Amino acid sequence: MFPAFARLCAATLMYSILSCAAGLGATITFSGELQAIGGGVTASNSPYINAGYDLYSTSDLANNTETGTDGDGAFTVGRRITSLPSFITGVTSAGANSSADGYQSLDAVIDNPEGGTVQSGVLYYASSSPTAENDLLNISIGSGAPSSFYIGALIDTTGGVGPSGNDPDYMRLRQTTGGSGNSGLIFTRNTVVNGDVDLALFQVTGAESGDVYTLSGVQSILNPGGHYEVSVAGLTFSTSVPEPNSGILLLLALVGLMSVQRIGRYQQGASA
């Protein structure tokens, strides 16, 4: 019994050593989705942006119209409000090919971390497929990254019209340079797409300089413009987030189990 146990311990230790040597990269896990958290999630004192923020296609409330503006390119419409953490060297398009702002009656009003409020906008990938997973953004890591930090995707900010309510069915954060960390494809669509602002949180552990993480998603609802538009209104960065109580932890666990089941059904449908 003991020799077998010793061999098991030795094998486990060897696997750990080989894993490190192979450079499997960071660990990326889905921490949960904060639904209807509201526009204050991007306030200057919000714990969810205590390391930085990157907000897309924002606009002044006074200048908005009912029709809004759409443009080619991820960062071409509206104002990008950004203050990246010192350990992140850049956030660039990984596939997002359009942006939109200024839909007065649809887009949520969010706090501007620099002061006041703005109307949210989005950047998105206009797809012809309701089942395709499309890349949106690349997040590049520099030196000095903390041992663990959180990246939040700001979604459900357009009230159910706009780019499919800016509420993707599924989202994923995966490592595309420096390792193979992967959150898995996570179900993120709210029961009611109402523009009350949701935040999908991913925890990254063990990031190293040179790593690149890619945010992607799936959108199955057809936009009035005739596309399936996977979108995001911004990213948040934090080194810690408020501790949830046990009830919320149980809820997140149940949501995670449901996500796995839904992913299985989604993948079966996609391969059929």
C-alpha positions as MATLAB code, in Angstrom:
seq = 'MFPAFARLCAATLMYSILSCAAGLGATITFSGELQAIGGGVTASNSPYINAGYDLYSTSDLANNTETGTDGDGAFTVGRRITSLPSFITGVTSAGANSSADGYQSLDAVIDNPEGGTVQSGVLYYASSSPTAENDLLNISIGSGAPSSFYIGALIDTTGGVGPSGNDPDYMRLRQTTGGSGNSGLIFTRNTVVNGDVDLALFQVTGAESGDVYTLSGVQSILNPGGHYEVSVAGLTFSTSVPEPNSGILLLLALVGLMSVQRIGRYQQGASA';
ca = [
       0.000    0.000    0.000;
       2.661    2.482    1.054;
       4.922    1.895   -2.006;
       1.898    2.492   -4.250;
       1.082    5.675   -2.337;
       4.704    6.799   -2.639;
       4.633    6.168   -6.377;
       1.408    8.197   -6.621;
       2.990   11.097   -4.728;
       6.086   10.924   -6.927;
       3.958   10.897  -10.063;
       1.951   13.881   -8.833;
       5.149   15.804   -8.037;
       6.622   14.941  -11.434;
       3.439   16.080  -13.183;
       3.599   19.410  -11.343;
       7.248   19.869  -12.329;
       6.576   18.975  -15.950;
       3.521   21.249  -16.051;
       5.609   24.194  -14.906;
       8.378   23.327  -17.343;
       5.895   22.995  -20.187;
       4.603   26.502  -19.524;
       0.915   25.695  -19.270;
       0.385   29.338  -18.441;
      -2.163   31.112  -16.316;
      -5.250   29.668  -14.702;
      -8.424   31.405  -15.873;
     -11.682   30.780  -14.034;
     -15.175   32.251  -14.271;
     -16.019   33.956  -10.970;
     -19.676   34.647  -11.717;
     -21.950   37.211  -13.335;
     -23.202   40.205  -11.381;
     -26.639   40.919  -12.854;
     -28.360   44.310  -12.733;
     -25.382   45.791  -10.894;
     -26.128   49.211  -12.397;
     -24.075   52.011  -13.915;
     -22.251   52.636  -10.638;
     -20.060   49.622  -11.347;
     -17.727   52.028  -13.198;
     -17.745   54.785  -10.566;
     -14.310   56.000   -9.503;
     -14.663   54.294   -6.103;
     -16.024   51.005   -7.444;
     -14.040   47.963   -6.243;
     -14.471   46.405   -9.676;
     -12.223   49.024  -11.311;
      -9.648   49.389   -8.534;
      -6.902   48.489  -11.028;
      -8.293   50.066  -14.202;
     -11.019   50.271  -16.830;
     -11.603   50.430  -20.581;
     -15.031   51.717  -21.710;
     -16.044   51.724  -25.384;
     -18.023   54.059  -27.638;
     -19.314   56.233  -24.814;
     -21.119   59.474  -25.546;
     -22.452   62.586  -23.815;
     -26.124   62.265  -22.970;
     -26.957   65.674  -24.447;
     -25.600   64.711  -27.886;
     -27.413   61.404  -28.340;
     -30.210   60.664  -30.789;
     -32.810   57.933  -31.127;
     -31.009   56.391  -34.093;
     -27.459   56.477  -32.757;
     -24.328   55.870  -34.798;
     -22.693   52.677  -36.067;
     -19.246   52.543  -37.622;
     -16.718   50.130  -39.059;
     -13.853   49.328  -36.713;
     -13.799   48.493  -33.025;
     -12.838   51.912  -31.662;
     -14.127   54.308  -34.323;
     -17.386   55.553  -32.804;
     -17.826   57.621  -29.658;
     -15.257   58.145  -26.935;
     -13.071   55.454  -25.462;
     -12.506   56.116  -21.752;
      -9.511   54.121  -20.608;
      -7.035   53.787  -17.776;
      -5.304   50.424  -18.012;
      -3.458   48.799  -15.121;
       0.316   49.220  -15.180;
       0.703   45.481  -15.849;
      -1.448   45.548  -18.997;
       0.313   46.882  -22.073;
      -2.711   47.091  -24.331;
      -6.246   46.048  -25.243;
      -6.729   45.623  -28.979;
      -9.292   44.174  -31.357;
      -9.054   40.422  -31.848;
     -11.950   40.375  -34.284;
     -14.378   43.087  -33.177;
     -15.109   44.894  -36.431;
     -17.758   47.485  -35.560;
     -18.832   49.914  -32.847;
     -21.980   51.805  -31.931;
     -23.007   54.659  -29.651;
     -25.690   57.200  -28.864;
     -28.911   55.171  -28.941;
     -30.652   57.555  -26.577;
     -33.575   55.430  -25.401;
     -31.638   52.148  -25.328;
     -28.105   52.534  -24.015;
     -27.567   52.474  -20.255;
     -26.210   55.474  -18.403;
     -23.021   54.545  -16.567;
     -20.662   56.422  -14.284;
     -17.623   57.968  -15.916;
     -14.638   57.099  -13.679;
     -13.202   60.488  -14.588;
     -16.327   62.271  -13.327;
     -20.006   62.581  -14.195;
     -21.974   60.096  -16.272;
     -21.967   58.966  -19.900;
     -24.133   56.820  -22.100;
     -22.621   53.439  -22.780;
     -21.826   52.175  -26.242;
     -20.458   48.897  -27.563;
     -17.914   47.347  -29.829;
     -18.995   44.155  -31.557;
     -18.378   41.450  -34.119;
     -21.081   41.237  -36.779;
     -21.432   37.544  -37.595;
     -23.591   35.665  -40.078;
     -23.823   32.587  -37.835;
     -25.901   32.123  -34.654;
     -23.598   29.372  -33.358;
     -20.113   30.701  -34.176;
     -17.790   31.742  -31.363;
     -16.185   35.035  -32.349;
     -13.134   36.748  -30.868;
     -13.568   40.314  -29.644;
     -10.505   41.620  -27.781;
      -6.890   40.767  -26.986;
      -5.513   41.744  -23.568;
      -1.699   41.884  -23.433;
       0.195   41.445  -20.162;
       3.392   43.260  -19.242;
       5.664   43.083  -16.219;
       4.540   43.356  -12.619;
       1.254   41.482  -12.857;
      -0.161   40.525   -9.438;
      -0.445   36.836   -8.607;
      -4.192   37.074   -9.180;
      -6.514   39.677  -10.691;
      -9.985   39.999  -12.208;
     -11.138   41.003  -15.683;
     -14.797   41.953  -16.015;
     -16.801   42.124  -19.243;
     -19.482   44.829  -19.157;
     -22.632   43.493  -20.862;
     -26.443   43.935  -20.961;
     -26.178   47.684  -21.421;
     -28.480   48.291  -24.410;
     -31.925   47.220  -23.241;
     -32.637   44.373  -25.625;
     -32.437   46.061  -29.016;
     -29.111   47.561  -30.178;
     -26.565   44.814  -30.852;
     -28.840   42.045  -29.536;
     -29.076   43.744  -26.184;
     -25.302   43.600  -25.692;
     -25.912   40.364  -23.784;
     -23.997   37.476  -25.377;
     -25.322   33.940  -24.933;
     -21.841   32.697  -24.033;
     -18.471   34.254  -23.248;
     -14.970   32.887  -22.843;
     -11.588   34.237  -21.703;
      -8.675   32.121  -22.895;
      -4.919   32.430  -23.136;
      -3.725   32.670  -26.735;
      -0.034   33.453  -26.091;
       2.162   32.017  -23.339;
      -0.003   29.090  -22.305;
      -3.357   27.383  -22.558;
      -5.442   28.848  -19.729;
      -9.144   28.737  -20.568;
     -12.276   29.636  -18.620;
     -14.399   27.432  -20.824;
     -17.435   28.699  -22.712;
     -19.713   30.228  -20.053;
     -23.449   30.909  -20.378;
     -23.912   34.625  -19.641;
     -27.266   35.659  -21.150;
     -29.587   37.241  -18.615;
     -33.152   35.975  -18.311;
     -34.328   39.504  -19.079;
     -32.179   41.683  -21.333;
     -33.059   45.050  -19.860;
     -30.004   47.288  -19.976;
     -29.564   47.214  -16.190;
     -25.835   46.463  -16.662;
     -24.253   43.082  -15.897;
     -20.615   42.251  -15.221;
     -19.154   38.840  -16.147;
     -16.051   38.314  -13.981;
     -13.032   36.174  -14.833;
     -10.157   35.539  -12.423;
      -6.639   35.225  -13.827;
      -3.968   33.573  -11.675;
      -0.297   33.211  -12.556;
      -0.089   35.737  -15.397;
       3.357   36.458  -16.812;
       4.819   39.167  -19.006;
       4.128   38.400  -22.664;
       0.847   36.594  -22.039;
      -2.139   37.461  -24.217;
      -5.730   36.700  -23.223;
      -8.587   36.748  -25.733;
     -12.211   37.522  -24.940;
     -14.739   35.845  -27.221;
     -18.450   35.106  -27.317;
     -21.473   33.572  -29.023;
     -24.671   35.427  -29.957;
     -27.701   33.508  -31.261;
     -30.253   36.343  -31.395;
     -30.617   38.125  -34.705;
     -30.079   41.875  -34.563;
     -32.587   44.121  -36.412;
     -29.721   44.893  -38.784;
     -29.601   41.260  -39.890;
     -26.499   40.085  -38.003;
     -25.665   38.092  -34.903;
     -23.653   40.670  -33.018;
     -21.385   39.571  -30.167;
     -20.675   42.716  -28.188;
     -19.123   44.196  -25.049;
     -19.431   47.696  -23.568;
     -16.137   47.701  -21.706;
     -13.652   45.882  -19.510;
     -12.986   46.324  -15.805;
      -9.789   45.382  -13.973;
      -9.430   44.730  -10.252;
      -6.984   43.059   -7.903;
      -9.760   42.084   -5.484;
     -13.554   42.005   -5.485;
     -16.044   42.056   -2.606;
     -16.391   38.698   -0.854;
     -19.774   37.153   -1.692;
     -21.800   35.595    1.116;
     -22.416   31.843    1.275;
     -25.820   32.155   -0.390;
     -24.300   33.913   -3.384;
     -21.520   31.321   -3.540;
     -24.142   28.559   -3.679;
     -26.007   30.440   -6.405;
     -22.807   30.848   -8.452;
     -22.102   27.131   -8.058;
     -25.576   26.287   -9.367;
     -25.156   28.732  -12.235;
     -21.829   27.098  -13.081;
     -23.454   23.653  -13.152;
     -26.225   24.939  -15.400;
     -23.606   26.538  -17.651;
     -21.836   23.209  -18.129;
     -25.125   21.528  -19.010;
     -26.077   24.287  -21.448;
     -22.632   24.231  -23.056;
     -23.027   20.501  -23.658;
     -26.382   21.032  -25.358;
     -25.008   23.992  -27.331;
     -22.018   21.995  -28.596;
     -24.230   19.054  -29.553;
     -26.490   21.413  -31.491;
     -23.553   23.089  -33.203;
     -22.090   19.767  -34.336;
     -25.423   18.374  -35.558;
];
